[in-house]
Amino acid sequence: MPSNLSRRHLIAATGVLLALPRIAYAQAFPSKLVKIVVPYPPGGPTDALARIIANELQGDLGQSVIVENKPGGAGSIGTRGVAKGETDGHTLVLGNNQTHANNAFLVKDAGYDPIKDFAPIAGLADLQHVLVIRNGLDAKTVGDLVALAKKEPGKFNYGSTGIGSGSHLAMELFKTRTGTDMTHIPFQGAGPMAAEVVAGRIDLAFATLPSVLGHIKGGTMKAIAVASLARAPQLAEVATLKEQGLVDSEADSWLALFAPAAAPADARDRLSKAVLAIMDRPAITEQVAKLGFAKSVRDPAAFATYHAAEMKKWEAVIKAARVEAQ
């Protein structure tokens, strides 16, 4: 018969042994498939970027990583699903300035708070907005365009990809900075908007670079400015708004990877380090550029600061332009 002391030692040792699997399991991330939710339909640039990251990430993490498209509600449906779903770090969302900034002021009952409900994993890239005009419009610079618009207020019309979209708000910011008055004509997507500029029925627009690069290179529309701090690598000859004297008018559409705010810190940290390493690879830089993005990588702390500033900036633009929530 074992003594009471020996029995206590046995019980204690057994307890430690039983706890070890639980401790190991708690520390093991990822322990199952990782999912990146894209709150838009498949086939677009956001979806393409998500699949590039997923392909690299599964090799780095040693687990399968898939992309799941959940479109609808200006990106709010898929984003809300991640905010209200599992919080173990295995489900992420590839968000942007629409889902994690503008929707807070434009979508009624979006069902999530873009800052309180999410923790950034990494800022990834920007879709640069280019100011394009129709052929036949006698303007070569921003100064030329502003002079024409001020000469005949309300005459010129500008297209957007929808009310409250990035292209719409970029032009509202431009109008505020330049003191011009132009007529808004929204479209359902970048393709129809670009087609109207090519046809000459729309005078101008801010458009994301991938949606108009072919038209610019083909000479069916003109680019007169880039709404970013830096020029677009694909259009190095086109000056920025700031270079043409228009300050504080940047309007990049950014993309970032988010986890639910309640996800474990160690899981978020591992994901962040892996994604930042992926974005630093030359082959990934090349793929990102081919998609039309400008790489803009930020760690979680840097992105959190940038995110807060973006929220404040676009809330002011939306209120000044009196854009109504949908």
C-alpha positions as CSV (number, residue, x, y, z in Angstrom):
1,M,0.0,0.0,0.0
2,P,1.4,3.4,-0.9
3,S,1.8,5.9,1.8
4,N,-0.4,9.0,2.0
5,L,2.6,11.1,0.8
6,S,3.2,8.7,-2.1
7,R,-0.5,8.9,-3.0
8,R,-0.5,12.7,-3.0
9,H,2.6,12.7,-5.3
10,L,0.8,10.3,-7.6
11,I,-2.3,12.4,-7.8
12,A,-0.3,15.6,-8.3
13,A,1.8,13.9,-11.1
14,T,-1.3,12.6,-12.7
15,G,-2.9,16.1,-12.7
16,V,0.2,17.5,-14.4
17,L,0.2,14.8,-17.1
18,L,-3.5,15.4,-17.8
19,A,-3.0,19.1,-18.1
20,L,-0.1,18.8,-20.6
21,P,-2.3,18.1,-23.6
22,R,-4.6,21.0,-22.8
23,I,-1.6,23.3,-22.4
24,A,-0.1,22.1,-25.7
25,Y,-3.4,22.4,-27.5
26,A,-3.9,26.0,-26.2
27,Q,-0.5,27.0,-27.4
28,A,-0.8,25.3,-30.8
29,F,-1.9,27.8,-33.5
30,P,-3.2,27.1,-36.0
31,S,-4.8,23.8,-35.0
32,K,-7.2,23.6,-37.9
33,L,-8.0,25.2,-41.3
34,V,-7.6,29.0,-41.5
35,K,-10.3,30.9,-43.5
36,I,-9.9,34.3,-45.1
37,V,-13.3,35.9,-45.8
38,V,-13.6,38.2,-48.7
39,P,-16.8,40.2,-48.4
40,Y,-17.1,40.6,-52.2
41,P,-17.7,38.3,-55.2
42,P,-14.9,36.2,-56.6
43,G,-12.8,37.5,-59.5
44,G,-12.0,41.1,-58.3
45,P,-8.7,42.5,-57.2
46,T,-9.5,42.1,-53.5
47,D,-10.3,38.4,-54.1
48,A,-7.1,37.9,-56.1
49,L,-5.0,39.5,-53.3
50,A,-6.6,37.2,-50.7
51,R,-5.8,34.1,-52.8
52,I,-2.2,35.2,-53.1
53,I,-1.9,35.5,-49.4
54,A,-3.8,32.3,-48.7
55,N,-1.5,30.3,-51.0
56,E,1.7,31.6,-49.2
57,L,0.2,31.5,-45.7
58,Q,-0.7,27.8,-45.7
59,G,3.0,26.9,-46.4
60,D,4.1,29.2,-43.6
61,L,1.6,28.0,-41.1
62,G,1.5,24.4,-42.0
63,Q,-2.2,24.4,-42.2
64,S,-4.7,24.7,-45.1
65,V,-5.8,28.3,-45.8
66,I,-8.9,28.9,-47.9
67,V,-10.7,32.0,-49.2
68,E,-14.4,32.2,-48.8
69,N,-16.4,34.9,-50.6
70,K,-19.4,36.4,-48.8
71,P,-20.6,39.4,-50.8
72,G,-23.5,41.8,-50.1
73,G,-24.4,44.9,-48.2
74,A,-21.4,46.9,-49.5
75,G,-19.1,44.3,-47.9
76,S,-20.9,44.5,-44.6
77,I,-22.5,41.0,-44.7
78,G,-19.2,39.1,-44.8
79,T,-17.5,41.5,-42.4
80,R,-20.3,41.2,-39.9
81,G,-20.1,37.4,-40.1
82,V,-16.4,37.5,-39.0
83,A,-17.1,40.0,-36.3
84,K,-19.8,37.9,-34.8
85,G,-18.3,34.5,-35.5
86,E,-15.6,32.3,-33.9
87,T,-12.9,34.2,-32.1
88,D,-10.1,31.6,-32.0
89,G,-8.0,33.4,-34.7
90,H,-8.8,30.8,-37.5
91,T,-11.2,33.1,-39.3
92,L,-10.0,36.4,-40.8
93,V,-11.5,39.1,-43.1
94,L,-9.8,41.0,-45.9
95,G,-11.3,44.4,-45.3
96,N,-10.9,47.8,-47.0
97,N,-11.8,51.4,-46.5
98,Q,-15.4,50.6,-47.4
99,T,-15.9,47.8,-44.9
100,H,-13.7,49.2,-42.1
101,A,-14.3,52.9,-42.5
102,N,-17.0,54.3,-44.8
103,N,-19.7,51.7,-43.9
104,A,-19.7,53.0,-40.3
105,F,-21.3,56.2,-41.6
106,L,-23.1,54.9,-44.7
107,V,-24.7,51.6,-44.0
108,K,-27.6,51.5,-41.5
109,D,-27.3,48.7,-39.0
110,A,-24.1,47.4,-40.4
111,G,-23.9,45.2,-37.3
112,Y,-20.3,45.7,-36.3
113,D,-17.8,48.4,-35.2
114,P,-14.8,48.5,-37.5
115,I,-12.4,49.4,-34.7
116,K,-13.9,47.8,-31.5
117,D,-14.8,44.5,-33.2
118,F,-11.6,44.0,-35.1
119,A,-7.8,43.7,-34.5
120,P,-5.6,44.5,-37.5
121,I,-3.2,41.8,-38.6
122,A,-1.4,43.9,-41.3
123,G,-2.0,46.7,-43.7
124,L,-1.3,45.2,-47.2
125,A,-1.8,47.5,-50.2
126,D,-3.5,50.5,-51.7
127,L,-5.7,50.7,-54.8
128,Q,-4.7,54.2,-56.1
129,H,-7.4,56.5,-57.5
130,V,-6.5,58.2,-60.8
131,L,-8.3,61.4,-61.9
132,V,-9.3,60.6,-65.5
133,I,-11.0,62.9,-68.1
134,R,-12.6,62.2,-71.4
135,N,-10.7,62.8,-74.6
136,G,-11.7,66.2,-75.9
137,L,-11.8,67.9,-72.6
138,D,-9.2,70.7,-72.8
139,A,-7.2,70.1,-69.7
140,K,-3.8,68.7,-69.1
141,T,-3.4,69.5,-65.4
142,V,-5.5,69.8,-62.3
143,G,-5.1,73.5,-62.6
144,D,-6.6,73.5,-66.1
145,L,-9.5,71.3,-64.9
146,V,-10.3,73.5,-61.9
147,A,-10.2,76.7,-64.1
148,L,-12.7,75.1,-66.5
149,A,-15.0,73.9,-63.7
150,K,-15.0,77.3,-62.0
151,K,-15.8,79.1,-65.2
152,E,-19.0,77.1,-65.7
153,P,-20.2,75.8,-62.3
154,G,-22.3,72.6,-62.5
155,K,-21.6,72.1,-66.2
156,F,-19.2,69.1,-65.8
157,N,-20.4,65.7,-64.7
158,Y,-18.4,63.1,-62.9
159,G,-18.9,59.4,-62.6
160,S,-18.6,57.1,-59.6
161,T,-19.0,53.5,-58.8
162,G,-22.0,54.2,-56.6
163,I,-23.2,56.6,-53.9
164,G,-20.7,56.5,-51.0
165,S,-18.1,54.6,-52.9
166,G,-14.4,55.4,-52.8
167,S,-14.6,57.1,-56.2
168,H,-17.6,59.2,-55.1
169,L,-15.9,60.3,-51.9
170,A,-12.6,61.0,-53.6
171,M,-14.4,63.5,-55.9
172,E,-16.3,65.1,-53.0
173,L,-13.0,65.7,-51.3
174,F,-11.6,67.1,-54.5
175,K,-14.6,69.5,-54.9
176,T,-14.1,70.7,-51.3
177,R,-10.4,71.3,-51.7
178,T,-10.8,73.1,-55.1
179,G,-14.1,75.0,-54.4
180,T,-15.7,73.5,-57.6
181,D,-19.2,72.4,-58.3
182,M,-19.8,69.4,-60.6
183,T,-22.7,67.0,-61.1
184,H,-22.5,63.4,-59.7
185,I,-23.7,60.5,-61.9
186,P,-23.3,57.1,-60.0
187,F,-22.9,53.8,-61.8
188,Q,-23.0,50.2,-60.7
189,G,-19.3,49.4,-60.9
190,A,-16.1,50.6,-62.4
191,G,-16.7,49.0,-65.8
192,P,-19.8,51.0,-66.8
193,M,-18.3,54.2,-65.4
194,A,-15.1,53.8,-67.4
195,A,-17.2,53.0,-70.6
196,E,-19.0,56.3,-70.2
197,V,-15.8,58.3,-69.9
198,V,-14.5,56.5,-73.1
199,A,-17.7,57.3,-74.9
200,G,-17.5,61.0,-73.8
201,R,-20.8,61.0,-72.0
202,I,-19.0,61.5,-68.6
203,D,-16.5,64.3,-68.3
204,L,-14.3,63.0,-65.5
205,A,-14.0,60.5,-62.6
206,F,-11.7,59.2,-59.9
207,A,-11.2,55.6,-60.8
208,T,-9.1,52.8,-59.3
209,L,-6.0,52.2,-61.4
210,P,-6.7,48.7,-62.5
211,S,-10.1,49.6,-63.8
212,V,-8.8,52.3,-66.2
213,L,-5.1,51.5,-66.8
214,G,-5.9,49.8,-70.1
215,H,-7.9,52.7,-71.3
216,I,-5.2,55.2,-70.3
217,K,-2.5,53.2,-72.0
218,G,-4.7,52.7,-75.1
219,G,-5.4,56.5,-75.4
220,T,-9.2,56.3,-74.9
221,M,-9.1,58.6,-71.9
222,K,-6.6,60.8,-70.2
223,A,-5.1,60.6,-66.7
224,I,-4.2,64.0,-65.2
225,A,-3.4,63.2,-61.5
226,V,-3.0,60.4,-59.0
227,A,-4.8,60.8,-55.6
228,S,-1.9,59.4,-53.6
229,L,1.2,60.6,-51.8
230,A,3.3,58.7,-54.3
231,R,2.9,58.4,-58.0
232,A,1.6,55.1,-59.4
233,P,4.4,52.8,-60.5
234,Q,2.3,51.9,-63.6
235,L,1.9,55.6,-64.5
236,A,5.1,57.2,-63.4
237,E,4.6,60.1,-65.7
238,V,1.4,61.3,-64.1
239,A,1.9,63.7,-61.2
240,T,0.1,63.4,-57.9
241,L,-2.5,66.0,-56.7
242,K,0.0,67.2,-54.1
243,E,2.6,67.7,-56.7
244,Q,0.1,69.9,-58.6
245,G,-0.6,72.0,-55.5
246,L,-3.6,70.3,-54.1
247,V,-2.7,69.2,-50.5
248,D,-4.6,66.8,-48.2
249,S,-6.5,65.3,-51.0
250,E,-5.2,61.7,-51.0
251,A,-7.9,59.1,-51.6
252,D,-6.3,55.7,-51.7
253,S,-8.5,52.6,-51.3
254,W,-6.6,50.5,-48.9
255,L,-6.8,46.8,-48.0
256,A,-5.9,45.2,-44.7
257,L,-6.3,41.8,-43.0
258,F,-8.2,41.7,-39.8
259,A,-9.0,39.2,-37.0
260,P,-11.9,39.5,-34.5
261,A,-10.8,41.7,-31.6
262,A,-11.3,38.8,-29.2
263,A,-8.9,36.5,-31.1
264,P,-6.0,35.3,-28.9
265,A,-3.0,37.7,-28.9
266,D,-0.5,34.9,-29.7
267,A,-2.5,33.8,-32.7
268,R,-2.8,37.4,-34.0
269,D,1.0,37.8,-33.5
270,R,1.9,34.7,-35.4
271,L,-0.5,35.6,-38.3
272,S,0.9,39.2,-38.4
273,K,4.5,38.0,-38.5
274,A,3.7,35.5,-41.3
275,V,1.7,38.0,-43.4
276,L,4.4,40.8,-43.1
277,A,7.0,38.3,-44.2
278,I,4.9,37.2,-47.1
279,M,4.4,40.8,-48.3
280,D,8.2,41.4,-48.2
281,R,8.9,38.6,-50.7
282,P,10.0,39.9,-54.2
283,A,7.7,37.5,-56.0
284,I,4.7,38.7,-54.0
285,T,5.7,42.4,-54.7
286,E,5.6,41.6,-58.4
287,Q,2.2,39.8,-58.2
288,V,0.7,42.7,-56.2
289,A,1.9,45.2,-58.8
290,K,0.5,43.2,-61.6
291,L,-2.9,43.4,-59.9
292,G,-2.6,47.2,-60.0
293,F,-2.0,47.6,-56.3
294,A,0.6,49.8,-54.7
295,K,2.1,47.8,-51.8
296,S,1.6,49.6,-48.5
297,V,2.5,47.3,-45.7
298,R,1.9,48.3,-42.1
299,D,2.3,46.3,-38.9
300,P,-0.7,46.2,-36.5
301,A,0.3,49.3,-34.4
302,A,1.1,51.4,-37.5
303,F,-2.1,50.4,-39.2
304,A,-4.2,51.1,-36.1
305,T,-3.0,54.7,-36.1
306,Y,-3.6,55.0,-39.8
307,H,-7.0,53.4,-39.5
308,A,-8.2,55.9,-36.8
309,A,-7.1,58.8,-39.0
310,E,-8.9,57.4,-42.0
311,M,-12.1,57.0,-40.1
312,K,-12.0,60.6,-38.9
313,K,-11.1,61.9,-42.4
314,W,-13.9,60.2,-44.3
315,E,-16.5,60.8,-41.7
316,A,-15.9,64.5,-42.2
317,V,-16.1,64.2,-46.0
318,I,-19.3,62.2,-45.8
319,K,-20.9,64.7,-43.5
320,A,-19.8,67.7,-45.5
321,A,-21.1,66.2,-48.7
322,R,-24.3,65.1,-47.0
323,V,-24.1,61.6,-48.3
324,E,-27.0,59.6,-46.9
325,A,-26.7,56.2,-45.3
326,Q,-28.2,53.5,-47.4
